[in-house]
Amino acid sequence: MTSLLWPPYSGENLPQQGVTVAATQAIFKAMGYELVVDFYPWSRAIKLGLDSDSKYLGYLPEYYSQELDKTCHFSESVGTGPLGFAQLKSKPIKWNTLEDIAQLPRVGIVQDYVNTQEFDQKIRDGSIKGDVSTSDLMNLKKLAAGRIPLVVIDKYVLAYLLANTSELKDVKTQIEFNDKILEDKYLYLCFKDTPQAKKMKDLFDKGAHRVDMKSFFEESLR
């Protein structure tokens, strides 16, 4: 399968290639298979993962979306992650609904990331003005520079990047996670629409019920 650098969930040079990859490999191993993951920039990971002519079964991790459900066979969940906003400590944003977010000049998003259904719809119809980057790291740099007031990001991804990225070392104490989350998102594998991929999805789903994934995943995040 394909994946991206999205610590702590996935990454070629992370311990066990990240907690989502480790959890996925544990399930496949329980079913007698070895999962090999190749890492690419996110947009390419999706394209290759879903290409019917590629060697890949699909890609991971992914959030569920109705739009993706038309082309992607979602697995059983391999964990969850709190999705919300990063902000500057000196300029915290108080919000109750996405109508409040829509009042901001721009919000940082990552190209081809699924967020929440309501948020993504408001980005598409222009109610919320998105500032698109190719990575979470690039968004955080924009935030630190004061170019955008908020960026959409997973809480654990933010914590990892602030603690481990040299490019953010001078600004890491200035950035925080907004207290209010968008949604606690389930993480899935996205299998492409081929007989072999669907066969492996079914096998993976059976294995997911045999492994205590919730405990495995939470323990890996500590």
MARVO-949355 format. One line per 5 residues: number of its first residue (from 0); their letters; for each residue x, y, z of N, C-alpha, C, O. Coordinates in pm, whole numbers, plus 50000, padded with zeros to 5 digits. Example, Ala and Ser with C-alpha at 12.3 -4.5 7.8 and 13.67 -1.06 7.14 Angstrom:
% residues 2
0) AS) 51319 49431 50780 51230 49550 50780 51320 49670 50780 51424 49668 50846  51285 49775 50708 51367 49894 50714 51290 50003 50787 51341 50114 50804 .
//
This chain:
% residues 222
0) MTSLL) 50084 49883 50000 50000 50000 50000 50088 50124 50000 50209 50115 50021  50028 50238 49977 50102 50363 49980 50063 50443 50105 49957 50421 50164  50151 50534 50143 50122 50624 50254 50205 50750 50238 50270 50770 50135  50202 50834 50341 50270 50962 50338 50344 50983 50469 50329 50906 50563  50423 51090 50473 50482 51132 50600 50377 51212 50675 50348 51326 50641 .
5) WPPYS) 50320 51149 50778 50215 51213 50859 50234 51166 51004 50151 51093 51058  50345 51211 51065 50375 51163 51200 50273 51213 51302 50223 51325 51289  50242 51133 51404 50303 51004 51438 50236 50884 51372 50269 50769 51405  50142 50908 51280 50064 50798 51223 50139 50719 51115 50129 50597 51110  50213 50789 51030 50282 50720 50922 50406 50798 50881 50408 50921 50887 .
10) GENLP) 50508 50726 50839 50632 50790 50796 50742 50687 50781 50761 50603 50869  50814 50693 50673 50915 50592 50641 51021 50579 50749 51069 50469 50775  51058 50689 50812 51168 50688 50909 51121 50694 51054 51202 50710 51145  50991 50682 51076 50939 50677 51212 50957 50537 51270 50970 50441 51194  50958 50522 51403 50961 50387 51461 50842 50305 51409 50727 50347 51417 .
15) QQGVT) 50872 50188 51355 50771 50099 51296 50690 50168 51185 50578 50128 51153  50750 50273 51128 50687 50350 51019 50557 50417 51063 50471 50447 50979  50542 50442 51192 50426 50513 51244 50324 50421 51306 50320 50301 51277  50240 50478 51393 50148 50394 51471 50038 50332 51384 49995 50220 51411  49992 50403 51281 49888 50345 51195 49945 50232 51111 49881 50128 51095 .
20) VAATQ) 50064 50252 51057 50128 50146 50978 50157 50025 51067 50135 49911 51027  50206 50051 51189 50236 49941 51281 50110 49862 51315 50112 49739 51318  49999 49933 51340 49873 49866 51371 49825 49784 51253 49778 49671 51269  49836 49841 51134 49793 49771 51012 49878 49648 50987 49826 49542 50953  50008 49661 51005 50097 49547 50985 50069 49436 51086 50078 49317 51053 .
25) AIFKA) 50033 49475 51209 50001 49375 51311 49878 49293 51272 49872 49172 51295  49780 49361 51212 49659 49291 51169 49690 49195 51055 49650 49078 51059  49761 49243 50954 49794 49156 50842 49881 49038 50887 49865 48927 50838  49972 49064 50980 50058 48956 51030 49974 48850 51100 50000 48731 51086  49873 48894 51175 49784 48799 51243 49709 48711 51144 49666 48601 51177 .
30) MGYEL) 49694 48762 51021 49623 48688 50917 49718 48617 50821 49675 48560 50721  49849 48621 50852 49947 48547 50773 50007 48623 50657 50064 48563 50566  49995 48756 50657 50048 48836 50548 50143 48944 50600 50133 48987 50715  50235 48986 50514 50325 49096 50548 50289 49218 50464 50285 49210 50341  50263 49329 50528 50230 49453 50458 50357 49532 50430 50437 49557 50520 .
35) VVDFY) 50375 49571 50304 50484 49658 50263 50424 49793 50225 50329 49799 50146  50478 49900 50281 50426 50034 50255 50533 50118 50187 50647 50124 50233  50496 50183 50077 50584 50278 50009 50530 50419 50036 50409 50441 50038  50621 50513 50056 50582 50648 50098 50601 50750 49986 50703 50751 49916  50500 50835 49971 50501 50938 49867 50438 51065 49923 50376 51062 50029 .
40) PWSRA) 50454 51178 49852 50370 51294 49885 50223 51254 49875 50187 51168 49795  50137 51317 49957 50000 51269 49975 49920 51255 49846 49858 51151 49824  49921 51355 49762 49842 51348 49638 49888 51231 49551 49805 51163 49491  50018 51207 49545 50070 51094 49466 50038 50962 49534 50010 50863 49466  50042 50959 49666 50007 50836 49739 49864 50794 49707 49838 50676 49686 .
45) IKLGL) 49773 50891 49702 49633 50860 49668 49623 50810 49525 49559 50708 49498  49686 50883 49433 49677 50847 49291 49730 50707 49265 49665 50628 49197  49847 50676 49318 49907 50544 49299 49828 50436 49371 49809 50326 49319  49781 50469 49492 49707 50370 49570 49578 50327 49504 49537 50212 49517  49514 50419 49434 49385 50388 49372 49395 50354 49224 49294 50320 49161 .
50) DSDSK) 49515 50363 49167 49534 50331 49025 49514 50181 49003 49586 50099 49061  49418 50146 48920 49387 50004 48898 49504 49929 48836 49511 49806 48846  49596 50000 48771 49711 49934 48706 49835 49932 48794 49936 49872 48755  49830 49995 48911 49949 49996 48997 49958 49866 49076 49863 49787 49080  50073 49845 49138 50095 49724 49218 50029 49733 49355 50027 49635 49429 .
55) YLGYL) 49975 49850 49390 49926 49873 49525 49781 49832 49543 49700 49836 49450  49749 49791 49666 49612 49756 49701 49530 49879 49738 49407 49877 49729  49597 49986 49779 49530 50108 49823 49627 50193 49900 49748 50183 49881  49575 50278 49988 49661 50367 50064 49606 50385 50206 49493 50346 50235  49689 50444 50292 49653 50467 50431 49739 50579 50489 49847 50607 50436 .
60) PEYYS) 49692 50644 50598 49557 50635 50653 49466 50736 50585 49513 50827 50517  49337 50720 50603 49241 50810 50542 49121 50829 50633 49083 50738 50707  49063 50948 50627 48936 50974 50693 48823 50934 50598 48838 50940 50476  48711 50893 50656 48595 50859 50572 48533 50984 50512 48524 51087 50578  48490 50973 50387 48408 51077 50325 48312 51011 50227 48346 50911 50164 .
65) QELDK) 48195 51068 50213 48096 51014 50120 48148 51018 49977 48120 50928 49898  48222 51122 49943 48275 51135 49808 48375 51024 49778 48370 50961 49672  48467 51001 49873 48567 50895 49854 48505 50756 49852 48558 50665 49789  48393 50741 49921 48328 50611 49930 48285 50558 49793 48257 50439 49778  48280 50647 49694 48241 50607 49559 48354 50533 49487 48329 50454 49396 .
70) TCHFS) 48478 50558 49528 48593 50498 49460 48682 50417 49553 48774 50348 49508  48655 50423 49682 48742 50362 49782 48663 50267 49870 48553 50301 49916  48716 50149 49894 48654 50054 49986 48721 50071 50122 48837 50034 50140  48647 50129 50217 48705 50158 50348 48710 50033 50435 48615 49954 50439  48822 50018 50504 48841 49906 50596 48772 49933 50729 48710 50037 50748 .
75) ESVGT) 48785 49838 50819 48754 49864 50960 48851 49970 51011 48961 49984 50957  48813 50043 51112 48897 50150 51165 49025 50095 51228 49025 49988 51290  49134 50171 51211 49261 50135 51275 49302 50240 51378 49420 50252 51411  49206 50315 51429 49237 50413 51532 49161 50542 51510 49084 50555 51415  49184 50638 51597 49118 50768 51587 49218 50879 51612 49323 50859 51672 .
80) GPLGF) 49183 50998 51563 49266 51116 51588 49180 51239 51600 49088 51258 51519  49207 51325 51699 49128 51447 51718 49167 51554 51615 49280 51603 51616  49073 51589 51528 49098 51690 51425 49046 51825 51472 48933 51837 51519  49130 51927 51460 49090 52060 51503 49176 52166 51438 49210 52155 51320  49212 52268 51514 49286 52382 51459 49409 52412 51543 49407 52401 51665 .
85) AQLKS) 49515 52452 51475 49632 52511 51541 49618 52662 51532 49569 52715 51433  49662 52730 51637 49651 52875 51641 49774 52932 51713 49850 52859 51776  49792 53062 51701 49895 53130 51777 49845 53154 51919 49731 53198 51938  49927 53126 52018 49889 53150 52158 49855 53297 52182 49770 53330 52265  49921 53384 52108 49899 53528 52127 49770 53576 52061 49722 53686 52090 .
90) KPIKW) 49713 53492 51972 49591 53531 51901 49492 53414 51897 49459 53365 51789  49445 53369 52014 49354 53254 52017 49220 53287 51951 49172 53401 51956  49163 53186 51890 49035 53201 51821 48926 53130 51900 48936 53010 51926  48823 53203 51938 48709 53141 52005 48599 53118 51903 48560 53210 51831  48550 52993 51896 48445 52963 51799 48350 52857 51854 48389 52772 51934 .
95) NTLED) 48227 52865 51809 48125 52767 51848 48076 52686 51729 48053 52565 51741  48059 52752 51616 48013 52684 51495 48104 52724 51380 48185 52815 51392  48090 52654 51268 48171 52687 51151 48134 52822 51091 48209 52878 51011  48019 52873 51130 47985 53009 51086 48084 53109 51145 48116 53210 51082  48133 53080 51265 48235 53166 51326 48366 53156 51248 48434 53256 51225 .
100) IAQLP) 48402 53034 51208 48524 53013 51131 48515 53085 50996 48615 53135 50945  48394 53090 50940 48373 53154 50810 48400 53304 50814 48417 53366 50709  48404 53362 50934 48430 53506 50946 48579 53538 50934 48617 53654 50918  48663 53435 50941 48808 53457 50931 48848 53481 50786 48783 53431 50694  48954 53557 50764 48996 53586 50627 49037 53461 50549 49005 53448 50431 .
105) RVGIV) 49109 53368 50614 49152 53244 50551 49181 53139 50658 49211 53173 50773  49171 53014 50619 49204 52903 50709 49297 52808 50633 49269 52772 50519  49406 52769 50695 49502 52681 50629 49451 52538 50619 49408 52479 50719  49457 52483 50499 49420 52342 50475 49529 52278 50390 49609 52346 50327  49531 52144 50390 49628 52071 50310 49560 52014 50186 49450 51959 50194 .
110) QDYVN) 49625 52027 50074 49572 51978 49946 49536 51830 49954 49618 51746 49994  49412 51798 49915 49360 51661 49905 49336 51593 50040 49305 51474 50043  49350 51666 50151 49313 51609 50280 49160 51612 50295 49096 51711 50260  49105 51504 50348 48965 51504 50392 48963 51559 50534 49046 51521 50617  48868 51649 50563 48856 51704 50698 48723 51655 50757 48712 51538 50791 .
115) TQEFD) 48624 51740 50769 48489 51693 50805 48397 51727 50689 48426 51816 50609  48286 51657 50681 48195 51677 50569 48147 51822 50562 48147 51883 50455  48106 51877 50677 48054 52013 50678 48163 52115 50646 48140 52207 50568  48281 52098 50704 48391 52191 50679 48431 52188 50533 48447 52293 50471  48449 52069 50476 48492 52058 50337 48388 52115 50240 48423 52173 50138 .
120) QKIRD) 48259 52099 50274 48156 52157 50190 48164 52309 50192 48146 52374 50089  48192 52366 50307 48203 52511 50317 48328 52562 50245 48329 52675 50195  48433 52482 50241 48551 52517 50161 48514 52516 50013 48550 52607 49938  48441 52411 49970 48405 52399 49828 48314 52513 49783 48330 52565 49672  48218 52551 49867 48125 52655 49824 48174 52797 49855 48106 52896 49826 .
125) GSIKG) 48293 52805 49915 48352 52935 49940 48309 53003 50068 48352 53115 50096  48223 52937 50147 48180 52997 50274 48298 53015 50368 48308 53115 50438  48388 52916 50367 48515 52927 50439 48624 52938 50334 48631 52856 50242  48708 53037 50347 48814 53059 50248 48938 52980 50288 49003 53009 50388  48969 52879 50208 49083 52794 50237 49212 52847 50178 49214 52898 50066 .
130) DVSTS) 49320 52834 50254 49455 52865 50207 49527 52732 50194 49562 52670 50295  49550 52688 50071 49594 52550 50046 49746 52538 50048 49817 52617 49985  49795 52439 50122 49937 52404 50123 49950 52256 50088 49851 52183 50081  50073 52213 50067 50097 52072 50034 50129 51988 50157 50142 51866 50146  50142 52051 50275 50175 51975 50396 50132 52051 50520 50112 52172 50517 .
135) DLMNL) 50118 51977 50630 50091 52039 50760 50204 52132 50801 50180 52240 50856  50327 52091 50773 50443 52172 50811 50438 52308 50743 50464 52410 50807  50406 52310 50615 50398 52438 50543 50289 52526 50603 50307 52647 50615  50177 52466 50640 50069 52542 50703 50114 52604 50834 50083 52720 50863  50187 52527 50914 50234 52578 51043 50333 52692 51026 50336 52785 51107 .
140) KKLAA) 50414 52686 50922 50506 52796 50894 50427 52923 50861 50463 53033 50906  50321 52908 50783 50236 53023 50749 50171 53080 50875 50162 53201 50892  50126 52990 50962 50064 53033 51087 50163 53112 51171 50131 53219 51221  50284 53058 51187 50386 53123 51269 50423 53260 51214 50457 53352 51289  50417 53273 51082 50452 53400 51017 50336 53499 51020 50351 53613 50975 .
145) GRIPL) 50221 53457 51073 50107 53546 51082 50029 53562 50953 49949 53654 50940  50053 53471 50858 49985 53483 50728 49843 53428 50732 49759 53468 50651  49815 53337 50825 49681 53282 50844 49656 53267 50994 49750 53242 51070  49529 53282 51038 49500 53278 51182 49478 53138 51238 49493 53116 51359  49442 53043 51153 49415 52905 51195 49459 52809 51085 49457 52842 50967 .
150) VVIDK) 49500 52688 51126 49521 52580 51029 49454 52454 51081 49457 52425 51201  49393 52380 50991 49330 52252 51027 49440 52149 51043 49527 52135 50957  49437 52075 51156 49542 51976 51180 49497 51879 51288 49416 51914 51374  49550 51758 51283 49528 51659 51388 49610 51698 51511 49724 51744 51499  49552 51680 51628 49619 51720 51753 49753 51651 51772 49850 51714 51814 .
155) YVLAY) 49759 51521 51743 49883 51446 51764 49987 51479 51658 50107 51476 51685  49941 51509 51536 50033 51552 51431 50098 51684 51471 50219 51701 51457  50017 51777 51521 50071 51905 51567 50174 51885 51677 50283 51942 51672  50140 51805 51776 50232 51783 51888 50364 51724 51840 50471 51764 51885  50355 51628 51748 50477 51565 51697 50562 51665 51620 50683 51672 51641 .
160) LLANT) 50500 51741 51531 50576 51836 51449 50640 51943 51534 50754 51982 51508  50570 51993 51636 50628 52096 51722 50746 52042 51802 50843 52113 51828  50736 51917 51841 50841 51858 51925 50962 51809 51846 51072 51798 51900  50942 51778 51717 51047 51707 51644 51095 51772 51515 51184 51718 51448  51040 51887 51478 51077 51949 51351 51168 52069 51374 51129 52166 51438 .
165) SELKD) 51289 52061 51321 51386 52168 51341 51338 52301 51283 51370 52408 51335  51261 52294 51175 51213 52416 51111 51114 52494 51199 51086 52610 51173  51061 52427 51303 50966 52494 51391 51023 52523 51530 50952 52572 51617  51152 52493 51550 51208 52502 51685 51201 52643 51743 51187 52659 51864  51210 52745 51658 51208 52883 51707 51068 52936 51733 51052 53042 51794 .
170) VKTQI) 50966 52862 51687 50828 52912 51701 50738 52814 51776 50620 52842 51796  50793 52700 51817 50708 52595 51873 50636 52638 52001 50528 52588 52031  50695 52729 52076 50630 52775 52199 50520 52878 52170 50446 52917 52261  50509 52921 52045 50410 53022 52009 50279 52960 51956 50179 53030 51941  50282 52829 51928 50170 52762 51863 50103 52665 51959 50171 52599 52038 .
175) EFNDK) 49971 52656 51952 49897 52563 52036 49778 52506 51960 49741 52555 51853  49718 52402 52016 49599 52341 51960 49477 52408 52022 49467 52421 52144  49385 52451 51938 49261 52513 51986 49183 52412 52069 49174 52294 52033  49126 52458 52180 49057 52367 52273 48939 52293 52211 48910 52180 52250  48871 52355 52116 48752 52295 52057 48790 52217 51931 48852 52273 51840 .
180) ILEDK) 48755 52090 51924 48791 52010 51807 48678 52010 51705 48562 52033 51738  48714 51985 51581 48616 51968 51475 48545 51833 51490 48423 51824 51483  48626 51730 51511 48570 51594 51520 48680 51497 51561 48796 51515 51524  48643 51395 51637 48737 51286 51665 48724 51189 51548 48625 51116 51538  48824 51189 51461 48812 51121 51333 48865 50978 51340 48970 50951 51398 .
185) YLYLC) 48789 50886 51279 48837 50749 51265 48933 50741 51147 48914 50808 51046  49035 50658 51162 49133 50636 51057 49109 50502 50990 49080 50403 51057  49121 50499 50858 49091 50379 50781 49200 50352 50678 49282 50438 50649  49197 50230 50623 49269 50198 50502 49172 50216 50386 49053 50186 50399  49223 50266 50274 49140 50285 50155 49187 50185 50049 49296 50200 49995 .
190) FKDTP) 49106 50085 50021 49139 49984 49922 49075 50019 49788 48961 50064 49782  49151 49999 49680 49097 50034 49548 48997 49930 49500 48981 49824 49561  48930 49961 49393 48818 49880 49344 48866 49774 49246 48839 49781 49126  48938 49674 49299 48978 49558 49219 48946 49432 49301 48938 49439 49423  48928 49319 49235 48897 49195 49308 49002 49161 49414 48967 49122 49525 .
195) QAKKM) 49132 49175 49380 49237 49141 49475 49235 49234 49596 49250 49190 49710  49216 49365 49569 49213 49461 49679 49094 49436 49770 49107 49443 49893  48978 49407 49713 48860 49381 49794 48876 49253 49875 48828 49243 49988  48945 49155 49818 48973 49031 49891 49060 49059 50013 49035 49007 50122  49162 49143 49995 49251 49175 50106 49182 49264 50209 49212 49256 50328 .
200) KDLFD) 49091 49348 50165 49014 49429 50259 48931 49340 50350 48927 49360 50472  48865 49241 50292 48784 49149 50372 48871 49073 50471 48832 49052 50586  48990 49031 50426 49082 48961 50515 49129 49052 50627 49137 49011 50742  49161 49177 50593 49203 49274 50693 49093 49297 50796 49120 49300 50916  48970 49311 50750 48858 49337 50842 48839 49222 50940 48808 49244 51057 .
205) KGAHR) 48858 49100 50892 48849 48983 50981 48960 48990 51086 48937 48963 51204  49080 49026 51042 49192 49035 51134 49175 49146 51236 49220 49133 51350  49110 49255 51195 49091 49368 51285 49006 49331 51406 49019 49390 51513  48920 49232 51388 48835 49188 51499 48910 49092 51592 48863 49063 51702  49024 49042 51547 49102 48949 51629 49208 49019 51714 49255 48964 51813 .
210) VDMKS) 49245 49140 51675 49348 49215 51745 49282 49329 51823 49193 49397 51772  49326 49349 51945 49272 49458 52026 49333 49589 51977 49428 49642 52035  49275 49640 51866 49334 49755 51800 49329 49881 51884 49422 49962 51880  49222 49900 51959 49209 50022 52039 49324 50033 52139 49387 50138 52151  49352 49924 52211 49461 49925 52308 49596 49938 52239 49684 50011 52286 .
215) FFEES) 49613 49866 52127 49738 49870 52052 49767 50012 52006 49878 50062 52021  49666 50077 51950 49682 50211 51894 49709 50314 52002 49800 50396 51989  49631 50309 52111 49649 50408 52218 49783 50391 52286 49847 50490 52322  49828 50267 52304 49957 50241 52365 50069 50296 52276 50168 50350 52327  50054 50281 52144 50157 50327 52050 50170 50478 52048 50277 50530 52017 .
220) LR) 50063 50548 52080 50064 50695 52078 50129 50756 52203 50160 50875 52205  50148 50674 52304 50204 50728 52430 50353 50759 52417 50415 50804 52513 .
//
